Structures are given as structure tokens and as C-alpha cells.
Amino acid sequence: MSDFAVAGFAASDVIVKINDQLSTLPEADRKEQVKKVKCIFQFNVKNKDGKVATWTLDLKSGSGALHKGTVTGLKPDITIDVADADFVSLAEGKANGQKLFMSGKIKVKGAIMMATKLETVFKGLQGPQAKL
């Protein structure tokens, strides 16, 4: 079980894939992604039992990093509260982020326009030659 996995959360699989994708990119490509995205995301994912798991994705400094939980001194540009199943659907490209937001299934705090940069992150999970 990965350090990023949390039992009872399907989103864990997505988070582990994001970390795997990020960690396998060459350093130059990681820095390019940071330059392109320039955002710190905090994901608060709620499972069907009502428990919340948090992950922080730093694509703003250095060569990018993923953290389980919140990180002291690392202030997210955007915080996204979402149900476990909706997070997975969004990451898999099966759900539209704007529709989820408009229907109240995703709550966003902070720089809401940064949410559009999530597509860059999630596209890295799809396809055999995908890059983060």
C-alpha cells in the first residue's frame, strides 16, 4: 500500500497514480509542469462513510510534490471539497468539473480559476504516453 493511499477511499488510486506520474517524470519535465500549472491544490475528499481524507499537490514550487494531508507553511491556492466517487469520475474524464461545481457537488475555496488547471494534472493519468 502506497504512502498516499487511505483505506476506504477510491480517490487513493487516483492520488497514487498522480504521484507515480510525477515521480517518474524527468526533473526538467517536472519543473516544466510546475511552470505551466503554478498552483497548490488541496483536495478534501469525503467518502461514503462521511470520513474526509486530504491530499496537497504542490505544482507551484521546486519540481512539484504530493503530500498526504495538509502541509505546514504550504498555503493552497485552491481547496477543493468533493465526494470520493465524484473525484474519481473527474480524474477519469467521466465527469465535467463545471457541471459538478454548478450542481454543488464540488465546493471550491480560493482561486477558483485555478481549478481549470486540474485538467492538466488529470490528463497525465490517461493514455500510455501520458505526462503529468
C-alpha positions as CSV (number, residue, x, y, z in Angstrom):
1,M,0.0,0.0,0.0
2,S,1.4,3.4,-1.0
3,D,2.1,6.1,1.5
4,F,-0.6,8.2,-0.3
5,A,-3.4,5.6,-0.1
6,V,-6.1,5.9,2.5
7,A,-8.3,2.9,3.2
8,G,-11.9,3.3,2.2
9,F,-11.2,5.9,-0.5
10,A,-11.3,5.2,-4.2
11,A,-9.6,8.5,-4.7
12,S,-6.5,7.0,-3.2
13,D,-5.9,5.1,-6.5
14,V,-6.0,8.4,-8.4
15,I,-3.7,10.1,-5.9
16,V,-1.2,7.2,-6.1
17,K,-1.3,7.5,-10.0
18,I,-0.7,11.2,-9.8
19,N,2.3,10.6,-7.5
20,D,3.6,7.8,-9.7
21,Q,3.3,10.0,-12.8
22,L,5.0,12.9,-11.1
23,S,7.8,10.8,-9.6
24,T,8.6,9.1,-13.0
25,L,8.9,12.3,-14.9
26,P,12.5,13.6,-15.6
27,E,13.4,16.6,-13.4
28,A,13.2,19.0,-16.4
29,D,9.6,17.9,-17.2
30,R,8.5,18.2,-13.6
31,K,9.8,21.8,-13.5
32,E,8.0,22.5,-16.8
33,Q,4.8,21.2,-15.3
34,V,5.3,23.5,-12.2
35,K,6.0,26.4,-14.6
36,K,2.8,25.6,-16.5
37,V,0.4,25.0,-13.6
38,K,1.8,27.3,-10.8
39,C,-0.7,26.2,-8.2
40,I,-1.0,24.4,-4.9
41,F,-4.1,22.2,-4.8
42,Q,-5.7,20.9,-1.6
43,F,-8.1,18.0,-2.1
44,N,-10.6,17.3,0.7
45,V,-12.3,14.1,-0.3
46,K,-15.3,12.7,1.6
47,N,-16.1,9.0,1.3
48,K,-19.5,7.3,1.6
49,D,-18.9,6.8,5.3
50,G,-18.5,10.6,5.8
51,K,-14.8,10.4,6.5
52,V,-12.5,13.0,4.9
53,A,-9.0,12.4,3.5
54,T,-6.8,15.3,2.5
55,W,-4.0,15.5,0.0
56,T,-2.0,18.5,-1.1
57,L,-0.5,18.8,-4.6
58,D,2.2,21.4,-4.9
59,L,2.7,22.3,-8.5
60,K,3.9,25.8,-7.7
61,S,7.4,25.4,-6.2
62,G,10.5,23.4,-7.0
63,S,9.9,20.4,-9.1
64,G,6.4,19.6,-7.7
65,A,5.4,17.3,-4.8
66,L,2.4,15.5,-3.5
67,H,1.7,15.3,0.2
68,K,-0.8,13.3,2.3
69,G,-2.7,15.7,4.5
70,T,-2.0,19.4,4.8
71,V,1.5,20.8,5.0
72,T,2.6,23.4,7.5
73,G,3.8,26.5,5.7
74,L,2.3,25.4,2.3
75,K,-0.8,27.5,1.7
76,P,-3.1,26.1,-1.0
77,D,-4.1,28.4,-3.8
78,I,-7.3,26.4,-4.2
79,T,-9.1,24.0,-1.8
80,I,-11.5,21.5,-3.4
81,D,-14.1,19.7,-1.4
82,V,-15.5,16.7,-3.3
83,A,-17.1,13.3,-2.8
84,D,-14.9,10.3,-3.3
85,A,-16.8,9.0,-6.4
86,D,-17.0,12.4,-8.0
87,F,-13.3,12.9,-7.6
88,V,-12.6,9.6,-9.3
89,S,-15.1,10.4,-12.1
90,L,-13.5,13.8,-12.7
91,A,-10.0,12.3,-12.8
92,E,-11.1,9.6,-15.2
93,G,-12.7,12.2,-17.5
94,K,-16.1,10.8,-17.0
95,A,-17.5,13.9,-15.2
96,N,-17.3,17.5,-16.1
97,G,-15.8,19.8,-13.4
98,Q,-18.0,22.7,-14.3
99,K,-21.2,20.7,-14.1
100,L,-20.1,19.2,-10.8
101,F,-19.4,22.7,-9.5
102,M,-22.7,24.2,-10.7
103,S,-24.7,21.3,-9.2
104,G,-22.9,21.8,-5.8
105,K,-21.1,18.5,-5.9
106,I,-17.7,20.3,-5.8
107,K,-17.0,23.1,-3.4
108,V,-14.1,25.4,-4.2
109,K,-12.3,27.9,-2.0
110,G,-9.6,30.2,-3.1
111,A,-8.5,30.9,-6.7
112,I,-11.4,29.3,-8.5
113,M,-9.9,29.8,-11.9
114,M,-7.0,27.5,-10.9
115,A,-9.5,24.6,-11.0
116,T,-9.2,24.7,-14.8
117,K,-5.5,23.6,-14.3
118,L,-6.7,20.3,-12.9
119,E,-7.3,19.1,-16.4
120,T,-3.5,19.3,-16.9
121,V,-3.0,17.1,-13.9
122,F,-5.7,14.6,-14.7
123,K,-4.7,14.3,-18.4
124,G,-1.4,12.8,-17.2
125,L,-3.4,9.8,-15.9
126,Q,-4.9,8.9,-19.2
127,G,-3.1,7.1,-22.0
128,P,0.1,5.1,-22.2
129,Q,2.4,8.1,-23.2
130,A,0.7,10.5,-20.8
131,K,2.7,13.1,-19.0
132,L,1.5,14.8,-15.8
